[in-house]
Amino acid sequence: MVVSGQALIAAVLSLLVSYAAAHGIAKGAKTVTYDGRSLIVNGRRELLFSGSIHYPRSTPEMWPDILQKAKHGGLNLIQTYVFWNIHEPVEGQFNFEGNYDLVKFIKLIGDYGLYATLRIGPFIEAEWNHGGFPYWLREVPDIIFRSYNEPFKYHMEKYSRMIIEMMKEAKLFAPQGGPIILAQIENEYNSIQLAYRELGVQYVQWAGKMAVGLGAGVPWIMCKQKDAPDPVINTCNGRHCGDTFTGPNRPNKPSLWTENWTAQYRVFGDPPSQRAAEDLAFSVARFISKNGTLANYYMYHGGTNFGRTGSSFVTTRYYDEAPLDEYGLQREPKWGHLKDLHSALRLCKKALFTGSPGVEKLGKDKEVRFYEKPGTHICAAFLTNNHSREAATLTFRGEEYFLPPHSISILPDCKTVVYNTQRVVAQHNARNFVKSKIANKNLKWEMSQEPIPVMTDMKILTKSPMELYTFLKDRSDYAWFVTSIELSNYDLPMKKDIIPVLQISNLGHAMLAFVNGNFIGSAHGSNVEKNFVFRKPVKFKAGTNYIALLCMTVGLPNSGAYMEHRYAGIHSVQILGLNTGTLDITNNGWGQQVGVNGEHVKAYTQGGSHRVQWTAAKGKGPAMTWYKTYFDMPEGNDPVILRMTSMAKGMAWVNGKNIGRYWLSYLSPLEKPSQSEYHVPRAWIKPSDNLLVIFEETGGNPEEIEIELVNRDTICSIVTEYHPPHVKSWQRHDSKIRAVVDEVKPKGHLKCPNYKVIVKVDFASFGNPLGACGDFEMGNCTAPNSKKVVEQHCMGKTTCEIPMEAGIFDGNSGACSDITKTLAVQVRCGRKV
């Protein structure tokens, strides 16, 4: 019988499929191994650019756009923690719904052709409430967190096994055809390990072996853990792992970087946090040049700490300075400059993995690192000037190369500079907040004052105030402590200029004080120093005086040794200045209550809002007041925020969903709030009649709250005559780097987001302009037709390129010939009319 070639191939494929099915081999299954050079996926070495994106810090409706932008930015790996306390808030009761749907998120990563790193913890830190531990774990008898302690080991292994089995059931590990190629156990344990002495050493060994024994089928890692047990890989966290990482603890393990901090998370009271795109790019290029093969940006998208999920004092906005900002918009030039870096490094991939490494020291702070395969054209070089202030000219293989301070030039053929970490070719942008015309129309605010309780309202009575964490059990931020004291005329001062003082020593985090129903003041600690002392003069009366203290947590601690032994709340209560001297009422007998009445009746929901009495709100209201209004969905598709600058401290809900804590009365050293805008996901907003509820603790004016839209439609380009051309000007072909454009010259590049077009040129100067995107100024030299040239090249277009050529700007007049020319352009994007 004669069988055709096509039929034979079909038969062989059918046999292979049958064999795979019979032996449990999943479609798309990938083996993941490693050696001292890199991770190896399906026998192929991988150069991995990774970004941390946490599923509960955004909504499922946002995930596709965020992941698509991450992939477009050059990432091929997404890293996420798993958050135990949202998944098992009550022991044995699980929640994997909505933005807690871990399986859906990991599957979506795979759908976009990306790999995943699963950091199961169970301790995650992450500026997340209680470091990810559920509160109930704290109350397990005899437990010691993160130690060789039997109760902790039991619950840690039980939880870890549950998560791994869930991933296996959904076939999400690479050997099953899923995207997960790495898993992490524990988190930065070295920083506290010494506190546990020998039990710490035993715990690390146990945790590593336990994780490997779960049978995930992918390598396990431990970050910042020098003694990670084989085969677990120890990895680096930090800002400059290319210079600070001491390396893997075995020669057969690769150099991996699990956290490159893209900025700094912020706590209430902090000034703005920054990290330049140039410094980020330098750090990654440096790490890759020194044998690194995986670099993860923490965070690539930070998102929002919705509800009460942030740890102590952490702002609701998280890592807004990441390449994708809180709302998932591209922050430029950080996003674009890193995308260009990834492209440049990928041009070096063949040399990195097949070449032999070499180093040429060219003086202090100057060196060349290269990878070259002898007898071929395969070669890549990294020219480094590590001096923070002085530029340098380096000579490499007979050619001179100029390097700005603190920069690395990448030469994927050891000859051609395709990228310099300090020279930003990518565009810049500025964020705009625009008041919504629809959502702010005819807002009618109503108010309902939270009742101040007295002793007879209290069901829990103790001699002294209970410790706050233990009493609240993370069910609320708020706890009432109420007592009464009898004072006679003899006790009270006779002189009018002497007033008794209520003094309260508090271990944190914040507190409001009321005497006889009147608000007398508030006080709070800080992220650095949680405890504080409240002192306020009080006009007590003869007879019974009621003292009500609303004590608050602002998130549970998320780091450090012996977290199960942290405490907060009232330490002592005294009245100073009485005729009879100081009166200590700490043990006077106290009534206590978890939460406030509005929480109990769910006044922030449509049904619960009918359980309290509302009246019209006008102007600034008193402390402890609930406010509500209704608004319609804002126009367009841009992200939505509440501008809360007229409020002080509290929480906000939209349609019953808690958008997080706000705190504007806590000013930074710059005399500004750490956060003024609060994200409302569009997925939570209906077409009309959206219920907005605010709980204001100390007093604010809701009538000045604005619902705004967010865009990054202001885009800019800033290039000089000495900038390298865009990295996309080159490609690797037959082991050689070749230009793929007609003119390899520096240009200004602009691209509007969301298919918008350039509708206006706000600024253009070819000369020596000053300032930054959104705030440019003319220098003392500029080509008079700069704006006209930009308009000719860009108006009405989604993308445009502006040649960096003196001739088209000044007609080769030679004006200001003694300066290096800079082209600065700022345009506005919009919809075609």
FIMAR-869206 format. One record per residue (C-alpha): x, y, z; residue in three letters. Coordinates in steps of 0.1 Angstrom, whole numbers, plus 5000, padded with zeros to 4 digits. Each point is the difference from the previous one (the first is absolute). Example, Ala and Ser with C-alpha at 12.3 -4.5 7.8 and 13.67 -1.06 7.14 Angstrom:
2
512349555078ala/501450344993ser/
END
This chain:
833
500050005000met/501350344991val/499650275026val/500350374991ser/502550225018gly/497150215014gln/498149705012ala/503249865017leu/500550335018ile/496450015011ala/500349645014ala/503250095019val/498450315015leu/496949795010ser/502249755017leu/501950285019leu/496750155011val/498749665012ser/503349945019tyr/499850345016ala/496449945011ala/500849655013ala/502950135020his/498450315014gly/502150244979ile/498150334996ala/499750184968lys/502750275000gly/501849845030ala/503450165007lys/502849875021thr/501750265022val/503649945012thr/503050225007tyr/503750015002asp/502650265011gly/499250214969arg/496250034998ser/496649845002leu/499449754972ile/496449964987val/499549714977asn/503749984994gly/500350364991arg/501850275021arg/497850295009glu/500850375005leu/497250105022leu/498650355006phe/497449985027ser/497650235017gly/498049985033ser/496350044995ile/497749915029his/496649884991tyr/498150135031pro/501450354994arg/498050054968ser/496749854986thr/499649714976pro/498750254975glu/503450185001met/502149694998trp/500049954962pro/501150364993asp/502749995027ile/501449674987leu/499950114964gln/501950325009lys/502549795019ala/500649774971lys/500250304976his/502650155024gly/502349704994gly/499149785029leu/499849634996asn/499449905037leu/497450135026ile/500649965037gln/497350005027thr/499749925036tyr/497149785013val/498250185028phe/499049765027trp/497850235021asn/497750094972ile/499649644990his/499449865035glu/498850295022pro/498449755023val/501749665006glu/498549754975gly/497950264981gln/501550094966phe/499550284975asn/501349994965phe/497450224984glu/500250334981gly/503450175002asn/501049715023tyr/499749754972asp/503649884999leu/499349724974val/498450244976lys/502950245003phe/502749734994ile/498049864970lys/499850354986leu/503850045003ile/500349684979gly/497450124975asp/502350304993tyr/503049774993gly/501750105032leu/501749795027tyr/499150035037ala/501949995033thr/497749905029leu/501250135034arg/497949815024ile/501650135032gly/498149945021pro/501750305015phe/500250264972ile/500650345017glu/499050204969ala/498750295021glu/497049785004trp/497949975031asn/501749775025his/502549904974gly/497449784984gly/499349795032phe/496449975010pro/499350145034tyr/498749675013trp/503549854996leu/501150235028arg/497649845024glu/501249644994val/501349885034pro/503850015005asp/500650124964ile/503250194991ile/499950134965phe/502849924975arg/501849775024ser/500749635004tyr/496849985020asn/497649714996glu/496750205000pro/501450244974phe/501549734979lys/496749815000tyr/498050294987his/502650124976met/500349664983glu/496249954999lys/499550344983tyr/503049954976ser/498849664990arg/496550134994met/501350284976ile/502349764981ile/497249744996glu/497750274988met/502550104973met/500549644991lys/496349944997glu/499750294976ala/503249874981lys/501850335005leu/503649875005phe/502249994969ala/500449624999pro/496249994998gln/499950264972gly/499450295023gly/502050335003pro/501649955035ile/503749944996ile/501250105035leu/498649995035ala/501250185032gln/499849895036ile/500550245029glu/501150364994asn/503150195010glu/500549795031tyr/503750075004asn/499150355013ser/498549855032ile/501549655001gln/502550095028leu/497150085024ala/499049645000tyr/503649865004arg/500249624993glu/496249984995leu/500450244970gly/502649784984val/497849705004gln/497050184987tyr/501750104968val/501249654993gln/496549865008trp/498250264978ala/502149934970gly/499749635002lys/496350025007met/499450224969ala/502049774977val/498149705014gly/496750154988leu/500849884965gly/499350324980ala/502549884973gly/501750344997val/503050155018pro/499550175034trp/501650325011ile/500650195033met/500750374997cys/502750155022lys/500849665015gln/503849924998lys/499549665016asp/497149884977ala/500249625001pro/500749814968asp/498449994975pro/498350335009val/501650314983ile/500950305021asn/499250334983thr/500650375004cys/497750285011asn/501250374998gly/500750294978arg/503449904986his/500449635001cys/502650024973gly/502450135027asp/498549895033thr/499049634993phe/502649765013thr/498849744976gly/498349665001pro/501149785029asn/500949724976arg/501750024966pro/497249804983asn/497450275008lys/499350304978pro/500150375011ser/496450125003leu/498650335012trp/496649985015thr/499450365011glu/501450314983asn/498150275017trp/498650244974thr/499550275026ala/499149985037gln/496649925015tyr/498650295019arg/498450035034val/497750285012phe/502250305009gly/502649924973asp/501150244973pro/499949884963pro/502249704992ser/502149994969gln/502449784981arg/501350114967ala/499549794969ala/503750054993glu/501049845033asp/497749714995leu/501449934966ala/503650035012phe/499349755028ser/498549744976val/502750044973ala/502649965028arg/498449685013phe/499749844966ile/503650104992ser/501149815031lys/498449664992asn/496550095011gly/497249844979thr/496750105018leu/499250355012ala/496650075016asn/498650355005tyr/498350045033tyr/497550144992met/499250024963tyr/496550095009his/499350085037gly/496350074999gly/497750075030thr/499849885036asn/496249974999phe/498149985033gly/502249935030arg/502649804982thr/503050235004gly/502449945029ser/500850255028ser/499750364987phe/500549904963val/498150224976thr/497149874979thr/501950074969arg/502949754995tyr/503150054980tyr/498450264978asp/503550094986glu/500349654984ala/500149974961pro/496349965001leu/498450255025asp/497349935025glu/497350004973tyr/502049794975gly/501050294978leu/503650004986gln/502350235020arg/502450154976glu/502949994995pro/500449725024lys/497849754981trp/501550094966gly/503650025011his/499849665016leu/498349864969lys/502950134979asp/502549845025leu/498349664996his/500350034963ser/503750095002ala/500749715023leu/498249764979arg/502350094971leu/502849875023cys/498249685009lys/502049774977lys/503350145012ala/499049995037leu/499149634998phe/502649874975thr/503050235006gly/502749995026ser/500050295024pro/502950255003gly/500850325019val/502250304991glu/500750245028lys/500550354986leu/500650195032gly/498150085031lys/496249974994asp/500649914964lys/499949654984glu/498849794971val/498349675005arg/499649794969phe/498849664988tyr/501649864969glu/500149674981lys/503449974985pro/500249954962gly/496550154994thr/498350344998his/498249925032ile/501050275026cys/498250245023ala/501650275022ala/498950215029phe/502050325005leu/499650145035thr/500750345015asn/499149965037asn/501050355010his/496950185013ser/501050354988arg/502749994972glu/499649894964ala/502749784985ala/501449904966thr/500949634999leu/502249844973thr/498949654991phe/501649804971arg/501450314984gly/496850215001glu/499150285024glu/496650015018tyr/498650295020phe/498049905031leu/498050245022pro/500449975038pro/498649685015his/499249844968ser/500549684980ile/500149984962ser/498849684984ile/501949874969leu/498349684988pro/502849954974asp/502850145021cys/500150304976lys/496650174997thr/498450205029val/496349924998val/499150135035tyr/501350205028asn/498449985034thr/500350385007gln/498850114965arg/496249984999val/498749974965val/496549895011ala/497350265003gln/498950165033his/496550085012asn/498250195027ala/496949895019arg/496850214999asn/497050005022phe/496950144984val/496750075018lys/497249784987ser/497150214986lys/497549725004ile/500949855034ala/500250335018asn/496650124988lys/497450075027asn/501849825028leu/497850025031lys/501949915032trp/498349875031glu/501549935034met/499449785030ser/501950045032gln/501549695016glu/498749975036pro/502650045028ile/499449715024pro/499850015038val/500649735025met/496549875000thr/500349934962asp/502949765006met/499749635002lys/503749925006ile/501250135034leu/503649965013thr/502150175026lys/502450164976ser/499950054962pro/500849684980met/503049984977glu/498850124966leu/501249734976tyr/498649735023thr/496750175005phe/499450104963leu/501249674985lys/500450194968asp/496250034996arg/500150384999ser/502350305003asp/497950145028tyr/499549915037ala/498150215026trp/501350025036phe/497650175024val/500150085037thr/498450255024ser/501450195029ile/498350195029glu/501550345008leu/499050245027ser/500450385000asn/502949945025tyr/501849784973asp/499850274974leu/502450304999pro/498750325015met/502050244978lys/498650074965lys/503549984984asp/500649655012ile/498349724979ile/500549635006pro/501849814973val/499049664987leu/503349804993gln/499949674983ile/503149794992ser/499249794969asn/502049734983leu/498450084966gly/498850074975his/497550295003ala/497250125024met/497150245003leu/498950125035ala/496650115011phe/498950135034val/496350025007asn/499349954964gly/502250294988asn/503049954977phe/503150125017ile/502749894976gly/501949734983ser/503649874998ala/501949744982his/503449834997gly/502049944968ser/501449714981asn/503450055017val/498650065035glu/496549855005lys/499650125036asn/498950355010phe/498850205030val/496750194997phe/499750315022arg/497050244998lys/498550245025pro/496449905010val/497350195018lys/498749735022phe/496750065019lys/499049925036ala/498249675000gly/500349714975thr/502450054971asn/500049764970tyr/503349934982ile/499849824967ala/503249924981leu/499849874964leu/503349814995cys/501149914965met/502449774982thr/501250114965val/500949654988gly/501849725019leu/503849985000pro/501549814970asn/503749935009ser/502549935027gly/500649715024ala/497349885024tyr/497150174983met/497649805022glu/501250215030his/499350354986arg/497650215020tyr/498050334996ala/497450215018gly/499650185033ile/502849965025his/498950255027ser/497450275005val/500550285025gln/498350335009ile/502650275009leu/499350335018gly/497349905024leu/500050155035asn/500549655013thr/503049954977gly/500549764971thr/497249754997leu/500949674983asp/496949844985ile/501749734980thr/498449745022asn/496750195005asn/497949744982gly/499450034963trp/497349914976gly/501249884966gln/498649954965gln/501549894967val/499150224971gly/497750304996val/496249994996asn/500150094963gly/502249694994glu/497649785020his/497050104979val/502050024968lys/499150374994ala/502349994970tyr/497749764981thr/496750084983gln/498049795025gly/502050115030gly/499850374992ser/496349995009his/500849895035arg/501350345011val/498550354999gln/501350244973trp/499750374998thr/501250264975ala/503850065002ala/501250364998lys/503650105002gly/502549855024lys/498549755024gly/500949875034pro/502249715010ala/498749644996met/497650074971thr/498749794972trp/499350164967tyr/498349874969lys/499150114965thr/499149844966tyr/501850064967phe/499849884964asp/502849834982met/502750244987pro/500350054963glu/502549814979gly/502249705010asn/502850175020asp/500749895035pro/497950175028val/501250155033ile/498650205029leu/501850315009arg/499750015038met/502050325009thr/497150145020ser/499949705023met/502249905029ala/500149625008lys/497749714995gly/498849754975met/497950014968ala/497749754982trp/498549994966val/496949784996asn/501049825031gly/503649934990lys/502750155022asn/502550204979ile/502450045030gly/501250225027arg/500550374994tyr/502050235022trp/500650354988leu/500550175034ser/503349825005tyr/502350224980leu/503549924987ser/503050225008pro/499150194968leu/496750105017glu/497949794976lys/498049685004pro/501849694989ser/497049914978gln/497150224989ser/498549784972glu/498249675007tyr/499349754972his/496549884993val/500249714975pro/497650044971arg/498949645005ala/498450115033trp/498050284983ile/496549964986lys/498650224972pro/498050215026ser/499150045036asp/503349895015asn/500150025038leu/503050185014leu/500449985037val/502750175021ile/500849955037phe/501850305012glu/501749975034glu/501150355009thr/498050244978gly/499950104963gly/498050154972asn/498549754976pro/498750264977glu/503550074988glu/500749644990ile/500549964963glu/499649704977ile/502750034974glu/501449814970leu/503649914995val/502050014968asn/503650024988arg/499150194968asp/502950245005thr/502949844983ile/503550144994cys/503349924983ser/503450125013ile/503149914979val/503450154994thr/502449994971glu/502049745018tyr/497149765008his/500349664983pro/497449914974pro/497149795012his/500949645008val/497449894975lys/502350134973ser/502049685002trp/499349634997gln/502249695003arg/500449814967his/502349704995asp/501850085032ser/500650364989lys/498450335011ile/498550184970arg/498150334996ala/496449964989val/499350374993val/501450224973asp/501450265024glu/501649895033val/499750345018lys/498450135032pro/496450104997lys/497150125021gly/497449725003his/496350065011leu/497149765003lys/496650085014cys/498349745022pro/496749824992asn/500150094963tyr/499650375006lys/501750254977val/502150315007ile/497650295001val/502250285012lys/503750085004val/500450175034asp/503750064999phe/502949954976ala/503650125002ser/503149914981phe/502750165020gly/500649995038asn/496549965016pro/499649965037leu/497649795022gly/498249674997ala/497049864983cys/497050205010gly/502250295012asp/502350114972phe/501550354996glu/501950174972met/503850035005gly/502050294986asn/500349834966cys/497349854979thr/499249964963ala/497150234993pro/498249754977asn/500349715026ser/496249985005lys/499250024963lys/502449714992val/498449785027val/496550084988glu/501049914964gln/501349665011his/497449915027cys/496650174999met/497149764995gly/502249695004lys/500049735026thr/503849964996thr/502750224986cys/503750044997glu/501850345001ile/503550004984pro/502750145023met/501550214972glu/501150365003ala/499250074963gly/496349955003ile/499850225031phe/502450294994asp/500949964964gly/503649935009asn/500350365012ser/502549895026gly/498150185028ala/501249915035cys/502749784984ser/501849985033asp/497449795018ile/498949644997thr/496550024985lys/497049845018thr/496649954985leu/497250025025ala/496449944988val/496849995019gln/496749914983val/496549925010arg/498149694989cys/496349974994gly/497249854979arg/499650104964lys/497250264997val/
END
